[in-house]
Amino acid sequence: MGINTNHRTKSRFDWDEVAGTSLREIRPPKPDRFRSRLFFLFSIMVLLFALLVLRLAQLSLVQHDSYLDRSTNTTLRQVIYPAPRGSIYDRDGFLLASDRQALDIQIVLSEFNSDLSKLAGRISSACKVPFVETEQKLKLLADRAAIGEDLGHVLLEQATSEKAALGLAEKVGTSSGVAVRQVASGDVPGASGPAYDLYIDPAVAFRKRSQCLASLAGLLGISPSDVLKRVHAVEGRVERTPWLVDYVALPLYRGVSLDVIAGVETDPGTFPGIVPAKRFRREYTLGSRASHLLGYVGMPEEDDLEHIRKYQVERIRPLWKYVEELNPLVGKSGVEAFYDDLLQGRAGTALVEVDVRNRLQRIIISEQSVTPTPGQDLHLTIKATYQEAAEEALLGKRGAIVVMDPWTGELLALASSPDYDPNDLIPPVSEASYREYSKNTASPFLNRATMGLYPPASVFKVVVAIAALEEGKLAPSSSYNCQGSITVGDSTFHCWAPHGDVCLAEAIENSCNVFFFRTGLLLGPDPLAKWAGKLGFGERTGLDLPVGAEKPGLVPSRQWKIENMNPDESSWYAADTLNLSIGQGYLQVTPLQVTVMMAAIANGGVVVTPHLLMSGDWPEKRVIPFRQETLNTVRAGLEDVVDSGTASRAGLRAFQAAGKTGTGEVGGGQESHAWFSGYAPRGRPQVVITVVIEHGGAGGENAAPVAAQVLTEIFPGDG
């Protein structure tokens, strides 16, 4: 049976046609054709082999010196590139905070300890002793030699013959301070004749390491032992942290001078493993001004590190851990802390090759190479000129000033005094700065605008007036006769002056205690607490600062007193109501809360959310549907305060301002707190301003003029 040769023209081989065909019936290819194919393949193989040999010869002979020099004079190093934090600007683009480059000294432990580790390896191999134990012993000797101890000659190994000792010395290397010494045979167990030991001279063996520490100490103006402590601290982190390897440059000294960097760079052979580095240092343009709203940055705590891990792990995978060792600064308070997610840059990393002078030779592209990404810039609602005016007005005083847009809740200034300079807190913090702030009893870190709790005093009478009008307990024309005091039970409660017959607007104008005593008794504590809550008291305003940076204050009520003071319901006395009705007693508020309340009167009943970021998703505004009669009456009283009432001598009338003064009694023989809160101009207010001066006395005499001083900057043509 023959082969069907037609199968060559078909698209697939027909196995059925050759199923019964013997192998002999299938003819092999012609010999000439087979030999030509074989020769072609063989030629290609010979050609490829020849090219390989030529390339090998080029590398081995022609370029040998070049590659040898490169291999012996370059080092691979994993580099972490910190990213700059975002800058912070005011509403007009004025720079408030930014990163500038600072200089650091870092250490690559594998390079710093390279000679020592190599020596330990040779000793370990020659003397058959554990490497780790040998290295640790050598480090102790090296450290003692570095601080100037004269250790003489230290025994490494004993031998029974000169030949054996010399063999060990040859393996270790006599140039590394190792030598052979003959000793009495009785000193070496098992030796019948002359015996020898192998010793090391630490002063010679570790001369280069000691010189490095001494030279670096000289540049820094400290002792070698101080530098050694820093090195040990870095080594300790490496030992405690399994994933941390010693070929990554880790911080040794931060914020060094250019002279130190120059000293290291001009003589790199003296400083093995010591690497000059640039990093970013935060700088606050206004210094102490705006410190409470901007906050400051510092070293991360454990909670901060957990946060860093979350956003770094996806970018640099296993190497994100080294970012911790570089201690990226994180926001510790203020805007820096609240918006740290946005401001924090994303670090990058690369594997680089450097020469003996620490000069970059090339960047090795790998999967772990990541470009650093700067943080996001922020634009705040603050106006720098208003902020400076507020800070200037508080110089030498303890207190706070808040300036806000009553329609949007944008904070235009937020000042607290005394303050601090966030530049002083950028690591490393100087000893002088630490002592200064730790001993300061005036609480400069307390943001009095948001955390200071004060009795609002007569400023709260505005809330009482609104409650009485909205609850229908009083009409605008309702009046009381003030004879200078009121007696309730066995107690007499005083007004600051007898006012005669006064209506509601006149009571606000003259801050008549008797009128509001009677109004408070008419309302009772629960309606007072209800309306105080509606106007934002007793809860945080929602300001975009960290949770702990704002206090909710306290609005007392019957229920509150039952739960917190006394389980007996009758523990709420008439005196409690009288105190509450003039803003005293248990009532505690922050200046920011007072600002929000005054804004609701200025804008017609909208309780805004104060904020510092220009763009953001803020909660929906809460609207209180005030009757127009209520607004008209209260506003008339506030205008009269400035025109002819308790603030008439403060100079506020020039700005067409309206507002309320307050004098908060604190007891203990201390001077009262001075208050003023108001808005300007009338009709279509542009700003609300609140001032509190701790122990400042009368609000009309001491707080209202401060408000006028700030308004002079805001409305320069009117002052």
GIKAJO-V968860 format. One record per backbone hydrogen bond with DSSP energy under -0.5 kcal/mol. CO is the residue of the C=O (numbers start at 1). NH is the residue of the N-H. E is the energy in kcal/mol with one decimal. If there is no record, write none. Layout:
CO_NH_E / CO_NH_E
This chain:
3_5_-1.1 / 4_7_-1.6 / 5_8_-1.3 / 6_9_-1.6 / 7_10_-1.1 / 13_15_-1.1 / 14_17_-0.7 / 14_18_-0.6 / 15_18_-0.5 / 15_19_-0.5 / 16_19_-0.6 / 18_21_-1.4 / 22_25_-0.8 / 23_26_-1.3 / 25_27_-0.8 / 30_34_-1.9 / 31_35_-2.5 / 32_36_-1.7 / 33_37_-1.5 / 34_38_-2.1 / 35_39_-2.4 / 36_40_-1.8 / 37_41_-2.1 / 38_42_-2.3 / 39_43_-2.1 / 40_44_-1.8 / 41_45_-2.1 / 42_46_-2.2 / 43_47_-2.3 / 44_48_-2.5 / 45_49_-2.3 / 46_50_-2.3 / 47_51_-2.2 / 48_52_-2.2 / 49_53_-2.3 / 50_54_-2.3 / 51_55_-2.3 / 52_56_-2.3 / 53_57_-2.4 / 54_58_-2.1 / 55_59_-2.5 / 56_60_-2.6 / 57_61_-2.8 / 57_62_-1.0 / 58_63_-3.1 / 63_67_-2.3 / 64_68_-2.6 / 65_69_-2.6 / 66_70_-2.0 / 67_71_-2.5 / 68_72_-2.1 / 69_73_-1.6 / 70_74_-0.6 / 73_356_-0.8 / 75_354_-2.7 / 77_79_-0.6 / 77_352_-2.9 / 78_249_-0.9 / 79_81_-0.5 / 79_350_-2.2 / 80_82_-0.8 / 81_348_-2.7 / 84_375_-2.8 / 87_378_-2.8 / 88_96_-3.2 / 88_97_-1.8 / 89_380_-3.1 / 90_93_-1.8 / 94_90_-2.4 / 96_285_-1.7 / 96_286_-0.5 / 97_88_-2.8 / 98_283_-2.7 / 100_281_-4.1 / 102_279_-2.7 / 103_256_-2.1 / 104_106_-0.5 / 104_277_-2.4 / 105_252_-2.6 / 105_253_-2.5 / 106_275_-3.1 / 107_109_-0.7 / 107_250_-2.3 / 108_111_-1.0 / 108_112_-2.6 / 109_113_-2.7 / 111_114_-1.0 / 113_117_-2.8 / 114_118_-2.4 / 115_119_-2.2 / 116_120_-2.4 / 117_121_-2.1 / 118_122_-2.1 / 119_123_-2.6 / 120_124_-2.6 / 121_125_-2.2 / 122_126_-2.6 / 123_127_-2.8 / 124_128_-0.8 / 124_129_-1.2 / 130_134_-1.9 / 131_135_-3.1 / 132_136_-2.3 / 133_137_-2.0 / 134_138_-2.5 / 135_139_-2.2 / 136_140_-1.8 / 137_141_-2.1 / 138_142_-3.0 / 139_143_-2.6 / 140_144_-2.1 / 141_145_-2.4 / 142_146_-2.0 / 143_147_-1.2 / 144_149_-2.2 / 145_148_-1.4 / 149_151_-0.9 / 154_200_-2.7 / 157_198_-4.0 / 159_196_-2.0 / 161_165_-2.2 / 162_166_-2.9 / 163_167_-2.2 / 164_168_-2.1 / 165_169_-2.5 / 166_170_-2.5 / 167_171_-1.9 / 168_172_-2.4 / 169_173_-3.2 / 173_176_-1.5 / 173_178_-0.6 / 174_177_-1.0 / 177_201_-2.4 / 179_199_-2.5 / 181_197_-2.7 / 183_195_-1.4 / 184_187_-1.9 / 185_188_-1.4 / 187_189_-0.6 / 188_191_-2.0 / 195_183_-2.9 / 196_159_-3.1 / 197_181_-2.3 / 197_199_-0.6 / 198_156_-3.6 / 198_157_-1.7 / 199_179_-2.1 / 200_154_-3.0 / 200_202_-0.8 / 201_204_-1.2 / 201_205_-3.0 / 202_206_-2.4 / 204_207_-1.3 / 206_210_-2.6 / 207_211_-2.5 / 208_212_-2.0 / 209_213_-2.2 / 210_214_-2.6 / 211_215_-2.7 / 212_216_-2.4 / 213_217_-2.3 / 214_218_-2.2 / 215_219_-2.0 / 216_220_-2.0 / 217_221_-1.3 / 217_222_-2.3 / 223_226_-0.6 / 223_227_-1.6 / 224_228_-2.5 / 225_229_-1.8 / 226_230_-1.6 / 227_231_-2.3 / 228_232_-2.6 / 229_233_-2.0 / 230_234_-2.0 / 231_235_-2.6 / 232_236_-2.6 / 233_237_-1.7 / 234_238_-2.0 / 235_239_-2.5 / 236_240_-2.3 / 237_241_-1.1 / 240_242_-0.7 / 241_244_-1.6 / 243_245_-0.6 / 245_248_-0.9 / 246_110_-2.7 / 247_78_-0.8 / 250_107_-2.8 / 253_105_-3.2 / 257_261_-1.7 / 258_262_-2.6 / 259_263_-2.3 / 260_264_-1.9 / 261_265_-2.6 / 262_266_-2.3 / 263_267_-0.6 / 265_268_-0.6 / 267_270_-1.6 / 268_271_-1.2 / 271_274_-1.7 / 273_108_-2.8 / 273_275_-0.6 / 274_276_-0.5 / 275_106_-3.0 / 277_104_-3.1 / 279_102_-3.5 / 281_100_-2.9 / 283_98_-2.1 / 283_285_-0.6 / 284_287_-1.3 / 286_289_-1.9 / 287_422_-0.6 / 288_291_-1.6 / 290_294_-2.6 / 291_295_-2.6 / 293_335_-2.4 / 294_336_-2.4 / 296_332_-3.1 / 296_333_-1.1 / 298_330_-2.6 / 301_305_-2.2 / 302_306_-1.8 / 303_307_-1.6 / 304_308_-2.5 / 305_309_-2.5 / 306_310_-1.3 / 307_311_-1.1 / 308_312_-1.9 / 309_313_-2.3 / 312_315_-1.5 / 312_316_-2.2 / 313_317_-1.0 / 316_319_-2.1 / 317_320_-2.0 / 318_321_-1.1 / 319_322_-1.2 / 319_323_-0.5 / 320_323_-1.2 / 320_324_-0.7 / 321_324_-0.9 / 321_325_-0.9 / 322_326_-1.5 / 323_328_-0.8 / 324_327_-1.7 / 330_298_-2.4 / 333_337_-1.2 / 334_337_-0.7 / 334_338_-2.5 / 335_339_-2.5 / 337_340_-1.3 / 339_342_-0.6 / 339_343_-2.6 / 340_344_-2.9 / 342_376_-3.2 / 343_86_-2.0 / 345_347_-0.6 / 346_373_-2.7 / 348_81_-2.9 / 349_370_-2.5 / 350_79_-3.1 / 350_352_-0.6 / 351_364_-3.1 / 352_77_-2.8 / 353_361_-3.7 / 353_362_-1.3 / 354_75_-2.8 / 355_358_-2.2 / 359_355_-1.9 / 362_353_-2.6 / 362_364_-0.5 / 363_365_-0.7 / 364_351_-0.8 / 366_369_-1.7 / 370_349_-1.5 / 372_374_-0.5 / 373_346_-2.7 / 378_89_-2.8 / 378_380_-0.5 / 379_614_-2.6 / 382_91_-2.9 / 382_384_-0.6 / 383_386_-0.5 / 383_387_-2.5 / 384_388_-2.6 / 385_389_-1.8 / 386_390_-2.4 / 387_391_-2.5 / 388_392_-2.6 / 389_393_-2.0 / 390_394_-0.9 / 391_394_-0.6 / 392_395_-1.1 / 394_397_-2.5 / 397_399_-0.5 / 398_694_-3.1 / 399_417_-2.7 / 400_692_-2.3 / 401_415_-2.8 / 402_690_-2.3 / 403_412_-2.7 / 403_413_-1.8 / 404_406_-0.6 / 404_688_-2.6 / 405_409_-2.3 / 409_611_-2.3 / 410_405_-2.8 / 410_412_-0.5 / 412_383_-2.4 / 413_403_-2.8 / 415_401_-2.2 / 417_399_-2.1 / 420_422_-0.7 / 421_424_-1.9 / 422_425_-1.1 / 423_426_-0.9 / 430_434_-2.2 / 431_435_-2.4 / 432_436_-2.5 / 433_437_-2.4 / 434_438_-2.3 / 435_439_-1.7 / 437_440_-0.6 / 439_441_-0.7 / 440_443_-0.7 / 443_446_-1.3 / 445_447_-0.5 / 446_448_-1.3 / 447_450_-1.1 / 447_451_-3.1 / 447_452_-0.7 / 448_591_-0.6 / 449_592_-1.9 / 450_551_-2.6 / 452_454_-0.6 / 454_456_-0.5 / 454_589_-2.7 / 456_459_-1.6 / 457_460_-2.0 / 458_461_-1.4 / 459_462_-1.3 / 460_463_-0.8 / 460_464_-1.7 / 461_465_-2.4 / 462_466_-2.1 / 463_467_-2.6 / 464_468_-2.4 / 465_469_-2.2 / 466_470_-3.0 / 467_471_-2.2 / 468_473_-2.0 / 468_474_-1.6 / 469_472_-0.7 / 475_478_-1.7 / 476_504_-0.8 / 478_504_-0.8 / 480_482_-0.6 / 480_502_-2.6 / 481_483_-0.7 / 482_500_-2.7 / 484_495_-2.7 / 486_488_-0.5 / 486_493_-3.7 / 488_491_-2.0 / 491_488_-2.7 / 493_486_-2.7 / 500_482_-2.8 / 502_480_-2.0 / 503_507_-2.4 / 504_508_-1.9 / 505_509_-2.4 / 506_510_-2.5 / 507_511_-0.7 / 507_512_-1.8 / 509_646_-1.5 / 511_513_-0.6 / 512_516_-1.3 / 513_517_-2.6 / 514_518_-2.3 / 515_519_-2.0 / 516_520_-2.4 / 517_521_-2.2 / 518_522_-1.9 / 519_523_-2.1 / 520_524_-3.2 / 524_528_-1.2 / 525_529_-2.5 / 526_530_-2.5 / 527_531_-2.4 / 528_532_-2.0 / 529_533_-2.2 / 530_534_-2.0 / 531_535_-1.7 / 532_537_-2.4 / 533_536_-1.5 / 536_539_-0.7 / 543_545_-2.4 / 546_549_-2.3 / 547_550_-1.2 / 552_538_-0.6 / 554_556_-0.6 / 554_588_-2.5 / 557_561_-2.2 / 558_562_-2.2 / 559_563_-2.4 / 560_564_-2.0 / 561_565_-2.4 / 561_566_-2.8 / 567_569_-0.5 / 568_571_-2.2 / 569_572_-1.3 / 571_573_-0.8 / 573_576_-0.6 / 573_577_-1.4 / 574_578_-2.5 / 575_579_-2.5 / 576_580_-2.3 / 577_581_-2.2 / 578_582_-0.7 / 579_582_-0.9 / 579_584_-3.2 / 580_583_-1.7 / 583_457_-2.4 / 584_587_-1.1 / 588_554_-2.7 / 589_454_-2.6 / 590_594_-1.9 / 591_595_-1.9 / 592_596_-2.1 / 593_597_-2.2 / 594_598_-2.4 / 595_599_-2.1 / 596_600_-1.6 / 597_601_-1.1 / 598_602_-2.1 / 599_603_-2.8 / 600_604_-0.6 / 600_605_-2.7 / 605_607_-0.6 / 605_624_-3.9 / 606_608_-1.0 / 607_622_-1.6 / 608_610_-0.7 / 611_411_-2.3 / 612_381_-2.9 / 616_618_-0.9 / 621_623_-0.5 / 622_607_-3.7 / 622_624_-0.5 / 623_625_-0.6 / 624_626_-2.5 / 627_630_-0.6 / 627_631_-1.8 / 628_632_-2.9 / 629_633_-2.2 / 630_634_-2.5 / 631_635_-2.8 / 632_636_-2.1 / 633_637_-1.9 / 634_638_-2.2 / 635_639_-2.4 / 636_640_-2.1 / 637_641_-1.6 / 638_642_-1.1 / 638_659_-1.8 / 639_643_-2.3 / 640_644_-2.9 / 640_645_-1.6 / 641_647_-1.9 / 645_648_-1.7 / 647_650_-1.6 / 647_652_-0.5 / 652_655_-1.5 / 652_657_-1.4 / 653_656_-2.0 / 656_682_-1.2 / 658_679_-2.8 / 660_677_-2.0 / 662_675_-2.9 / 663_665_-0.7 / 664_673_-2.7 / 667_670_-1.6 / 672_697_-3.0 / 673_664_-2.5 / 674_693_-2.5 / 675_662_-1.7 / 676_691_-3.4 / 677_660_-2.9 / 678_689_-2.8 / 679_658_-2.3 / 680_686_-2.3 / 680_687_-2.2 / 682_684_-1.5 / 687_680_-2.0 / 688_404_-2.5 / 689_678_-2.6 / 690_402_-2.2 / 691_676_-2.0 / 692_400_-2.1 / 692_694_-0.5 / 693_674_-2.6 / 693_696_-1.7 / 698_702_-1.8 / 699_703_-1.3 / 699_704_-2.6 / 703_707_-1.9 / 704_708_-2.1 / 705_709_-2.0 / 706_710_-1.8 / 707_711_-2.4 / 708_712_-1.4 / 709_713_-0.6 / 710_713_-1.1 / 710_714_-1.4 / 711_715_-3.3 / 713_716_-0.5 / 715_718_-1.7 / 715_719_-1.2
